Amino acid sequence: MEDYCPPLYLVTFSYSADSQTFKGTYRTNSEQECGHEFEILYNPKHPSRNTGSDGLTQSWATMTGFVLVVIAILAGLWLFVKLGWEPGFR
């Protein structure tokens, strides 16, 4: 069995693209020196999307949308059962 050690540090960074400054974050197990430079790539059509971010901080909106869709599906199924509705497939 492997031991999993969750990341202990949250690194924030910023970069300039298209005359704007964007910020990102990633998690790491090791302490990073302040001012350390590293290369990232970004999408010119969507400069806020980059290869440096780990996506954990940006995924909350996606997860919230997913949870809302699941709740809507479950509510619809509950209505079918509770009200005795039958699917209209014939």
Phi, psi and omega per residue, in radians:
M1 nan 2.343 3.141
E2 -1.610 2.475 3.056
D3 -1.536 2.338 3.099
Y4 -1.816 2.239 3.100
C5 -1.983 1.902 -3.133
P6 -1.137 2.646 3.127
P7 -0.997 2.421 -3.088
L8 -1.740 -0.334 -3.038
Y9 -2.095 2.487 3.039
L10 -1.968 2.015 -3.106
V11 -1.717 2.303 3.044
T12 -1.931 2.543 3.135
F13 -2.528 2.869 3.078
S14 -2.421 2.739 3.107
Y15 -2.654 2.738 3.138
S16 -1.860 2.367 3.094
A17 -2.705 2.396 3.096
D18 0.964 0.727 3.127
S19 1.068 0.432 3.100
Q20 -2.284 2.757 3.059
T21 -1.864 2.273 3.136
F22 -2.055 2.647 3.128
K23 -2.110 2.668 3.099
G24 -2.601 2.970 3.112
T25 -2.458 2.715 2.941
Y26 -2.625 2.749 -3.129
R27 -1.782 2.531 -3.132
T28 -2.558 2.744 3.096
N29 -1.535 -0.238 -3.097
S30 -2.045 2.595 3.117
E31 -1.180 2.402 -3.139
Q32 -1.922 2.478 -3.132
E33 -1.297 2.337 3.112
C34 -1.102 2.342 -3.133
G35 1.583 -0.037 3.116
H36 -1.068 2.344 3.123
E37 -1.821 2.470 3.069
F38 -2.558 2.774 -3.067
E39 -1.569 2.360 3.005
I40 -2.264 2.776 3.022
L41 -1.965 2.606 3.087
Y42 -2.397 2.788 -3.141
N43 -1.476 2.036 -3.126
P44 -1.022 -0.509 3.114
K45 -1.356 -0.453 3.132
H46 -2.392 1.348 -3.014
P47 -1.026 -0.345 3.133
S48 -1.302 -0.278 3.096
R49 -1.520 2.146 -3.055
N50 -2.473 2.928 -3.138
T51 -1.547 -0.096 -3.125
G52 -1.464 -0.549 -3.115
S53 -1.314 2.500 3.132
D54 -1.486 -0.082 3.056
G55 1.467 -0.195 -3.106
L56 -1.164 -0.632 -3.128
T57 -1.410 -0.373 -3.132
Q58 -1.598 -0.273 -3.034
S59 -1.397 -0.124 -3.123
W60 -1.064 -0.653 3.140
A61 -1.189 -0.708 3.099
T62 -1.122 -0.790 3.140
M63 -1.125 -0.693 3.117
T64 -1.078 -0.772 3.087
G65 -1.066 -0.746 3.123
F66 -1.081 -0.785 3.138
V67 -1.088 -0.726 3.124
L68 -1.118 -0.670 3.096
V69 -1.139 -0.760 3.126
V70 -1.087 -0.750 3.115
I71 -1.082 -0.728 3.126
A72 -1.104 -0.723 3.121
I73 -1.132 -0.787 3.130
L74 -1.123 -0.674 3.103
A75 -1.132 -0.694 3.086
G76 -1.117 -0.752 3.096
L77 -1.114 -0.703 3.116
W78 -1.070 -0.730 3.110
L79 -1.100 -0.729 3.101
F80 -1.008 -0.791 -3.102
V81 -1.270 -0.844 -3.061
K82 -1.127 -0.732 -3.086
L83 -1.630 -0.033 3.106
G84 1.245 0.420 3.120
W85 -1.211 2.607 3.070
E86 -2.081 2.495 3.101
P87 -1.029 2.549 -3.101
G88 -1.517 0.471 3.129
F89 -1.493 2.016 3.124
R90 -2.491 nan nan
